[in-house]
Amino acid sequence: MNGALPAPADLGDGIHLIPAPLPFRSPAWVNCYAIESGDGLTLIDCGADWEEGHRALGAGLNALGLEGAPIHTLVVSHLHPDHVGMASRMVAEHGCRFVMHNRAARLVDRYNDTPGFIARNLELAARPGVPRPQAQALADTGPRPDYMPVIEPPDVVVKDGDRLDLGGERYLQVLHTPGHEPAHICLRDSRTGIVFSGDHVLPRISPV
């Protein structure tokens, strides 16, 4: 996913792709999807919290003719900053409900705990006997990046098999797919059969 940022695209059946740039080299962007549902939009994933990504989401909605449609639901596939980083900002701006797998609600505190993340990396490195100085150099990620602010827990939690109503007897079926991340979900559109796979399927790199 390197190279030029793709343009926003209308994929048909009320599904719209909005690539959001990321503040690191690889991957260079994340695919966000806006689905026309009821009296507004359901957004799947939102990208990292930085100004360029925020502008890209707004510009993408405008380019697709969706600027007047409220975002009433944000569904995030998993707890990684390139997918969930902007969640609290989107909730504050749009008043949307924030949806994740029920396991994510139990993992938000860990996502928000940078010192704990470093300590867990050191523990993992110690198991096979990595010398402490080398382990410290690898585990020390430095200060928490601005694009990864702490987030609030989801206010709506789902489990495998649940349905998120899109209106008109259309829904997204939740598929719990742990591996890339323990709370990872895919979402299957009942109308088209399209599966929004998050990072469960990735090009050229391993998702696990």
N, C-alpha and C positions, 0 to 999 in steps of 0.2 A: 504494500500500500504506500509506496513512495511515488514521487512525481507530482504533477500538477493536480490541484484539487479539482475533482469532477464538479460539474454543474448540478444544481438541484434538478430533479426530474419527476415528472408526473408518470407514475407507473401504471395508472389505470385503476379502476374499481375503488377510487377514493384513497389510494395509497400514494404517498409522496416521499421521495428520498431527498434528504438534506445532508450532505457531507459537512461535518464540522471539523475544522483544522485543530490539530493538537500541538501543544507547546513543547514537543520533542521530535526527534528525527524520525523515529519508527515506532509505531505506525504514524504516518503523517496526518491522518484524519480518521474519524469514526463515522460510521453511517448511522444517522438518526432518521426515523420514519415518522411522518405525520399522517394519521388516518382520520378521514372525515367520519365523525361519529356523533349522532344526535345533533345537538345544537352547537357543536364545536369540533375540537380536535383531540385525539389521543396521541400523545407523543411517546415513541419508544426510544429510550436512551437520549442523553442530552449533552454528552461531551464533558471535557474538562472545564473548570471555571476560570476562564481568562477572556479578555476583551475581544480578541479576534474570533474565538469560538462563539461568543455571545452575539457578535455582529453577524457572523455567518448564519446562525439560526434565524435571526430576524430578517436578514436579506433573502434567505432561502424561502421563507414564508411569503415575503413580498413578491418574489419572482414567480412563485407558483399561484399567485392570486389568493392567498390565504391570510393576508394581513388582518382582515377583519374578524376572523374566526377565533374565538377564545380557546386557549388550551385548558381543558377542564380535567385532564388526566395525564399524568406522567408515569409510565411504566419503565422501570429500569431492569435490564437483564441481569446485572450482577454488580458486586461491590468492588469495582476497580475505577480509579479516578477518571479514565478516559470515557467511561460510560455513566458514572454517577456523580462526577465532580461538581456539576452545576445544579444538582437537584435542589438544594436549599434555596439557591437564587431563583430558580424557576418557580418554586412554590411561593416564594415571597412576592414575585412579580405578577404571577397569574392566578394565585389562589387555587391552584390545581391540587387534586388529591395525588398522593405519592404512593405508588404501588410497587412492592417487591415481594419476593418469596418469604414465607414466614421465617425461614432460617436466617435471612438477612437481618431481620429485626434483632436477632440475638448476636449478630456479628458486627453491628454498627459501632459498638464501643471499641472493639478491636481495630476496626478501620480507622477510628479517630485517635488511636493511641500510638503515636510515632515511637516513643521510647520503648513501648512494648514490642513493636515490630522489630526494632533493632535487637532487643534481648532474645526474641524468638529465633532470629537469624543466627545469633551467636550460639544458641543452644543447638540448633541444627548442625552448625559447622563443627561443634565439639564432638558430636557423636562419632563421626569417622576419624577424628583425631587431627583436624586442621589446627596448626599452631595458632595460639591466641593472637599474636600480632597480625598475621595474615587474615585471620577471621575478622578481627576488629576493622581492618582496612576495607574488607568486602562488605561488612554488615553496616558500617556507619554511613547512613544515607544523607547525613547533614540535616539542616533545618527542614521542617515540613514545607513543601513548595506551596506557593500562593495559589496555584491552580487546583490544589487538593485541600480545600477548607474542610473543617469538621462538618458533619452533616447531622441532621435530625433523623431519627428512625422513621421508616415508612408509616403513614397513618392508615394504610390498607395493606393487609398481608394476604397472600394467596398460597395455595398448595397445589401439588400436581393434580391435574384434571379439572381445576376450577375454570370458570368461564368469566371473562370480562365483557360485559354487554357493550356493543357498539351501536345498538339501535337497529330497528328493522329486522329483527330475528338474526342479526349477525353478531358474532362474538369472537373473541380471541381465547383459544384454549391454552391453558398454562401447561407446559411440559417441563418438569424439574429435571435438569440435566447437569448434575454436579460433575466436576472434573476440572475444568478450567478454573472454577471457583465454587466453593461448596453450596452457595445459594443461587447458582446460575439457573436461569430459566430461558427456554425458547417459547415462542408464542405462535400458534397456528391459527390463521384466519379461516373461519368456517365458510366464508363465501368463496374464496379462491383456492384454498388449500395451501397458500403461501406460508412458509415457516420463517419467522424472523429469528435468526439463530444466534444473535449476539456474537460472542467469541467461541461458541461451541464448534463452529466451522470457520477456519481461517485459511487464507491463501498463502502457500509457500512456507508457513511456519507452523509448529505444533501448537495446538490449543491447550495442551495439558503440561 
